Amino acid sequence: MNKYNLQNFLTRINGKDLVDVLITTEDEVRRIDAVFLKVKKNSDEFTMINGYRNLIGDFLFFLRSGAVPAGIGKQGLKKFETVIKSLVDQGCFKPTILTVFD
């Protein structure tokens, strides 16, 4: 199993409430940041981790602010659409948040 697989992460958080999604996402960011300290910057592993970290970190930014992150933008945020829709269905976000995908 790939430790930096976005689909695996999305499966873990989909259907959870906002608090659990925030906790899981924050834990994932901390885990990745700890790995960064041990990886050589010009390695393939660094490149893979960096891309995954950008996605997860920017998703965390969105969860906290409701704003589209400049880093991954709408295109990257679209990867989290199922989770965001689940949070809307649970009443954690207003349906208007989905306008970020328009």
N, C-alpha and C positions, 0 to 999 in steps of 0.2 A: 504494500500500500504506500502510495506516495504521500509523504508528510506535508506536501505543499500543493495538494490537489483541491482546487476551488470547489469542484462538485461535491467532494466528500464533506467539506466545510458547510456548504449550503444544505446538504442533507441533514447534518447535525443540528442546524439552527432553524430549519423550516418548521413552522407550526408552534414554535416556542413563543412565550409572551415576551414583551419588550425587555423586561428586566433580565430574563434568561439570555436573550439574544445579545444584549449589551455585555453581560458578564462573560459569555462564551467568546464574543468578539474581542473584548479587552484581554482575556486570557490568551487568545491566539496571537494577538499583537505582541504581548509580552514574551511568549514562547519564541516567536520569530526573531524578535529583537535580541534575545539571549543567544540565538544561533549565530546572528550576525557577528558577534564578537569572536567567533571561532573560525569563520570562513574567510578564505583569501579573496580579496576584492575582485581579482580578474579571473576567477574560476567560473565554470559552468554552474556550479551549485549556487554561487552568489547571484548570478543572473536570474536563475530560477526563483530563488528566495526573494529577491528584490521585486520582481514582478508580482509575486503572490502578496508580498507585504504591502505594496502600493494599493492593490485591490482591497485587501482587508482593512488597511488603515483608512483609506478614503471612505469605505463603507461605514466605518465607525464614526468618521466625521459627519457623514450624512445622518446617521442615527441620532447624533447629539445635536445637530444644528438644523436639519431639514433642508440644508442647502446642497446643491449639486457641487461636489468637489471638483476643483479645477484640474487636478491630476488625472483622474480617470474619466471625468466628464460624464455626460449622459450615456454614452456608449458603454463605458465600463460599469456604470451604475445599473444598466439594463440587466446585467448578469445577476443582480440581486432582486430583480422585479418580483419573483415568486415569493420571496421572503417578505418584501415590503407589502405586497398585496395581502399576505397572511396577517401581517400586523394591522393593516387597515380593517380586515374582516373581524379581527379581535377587538377593534375599537381603540387600539393603541395610537393610531394616527388617523387624522381626518382623511376622507377620500380625496380631498383636494391635493394631497401630497403626490398623488399619482399623475398630476399634470407634468411632473418632471419628465415623464416618458413621452410627452406630446412633441 
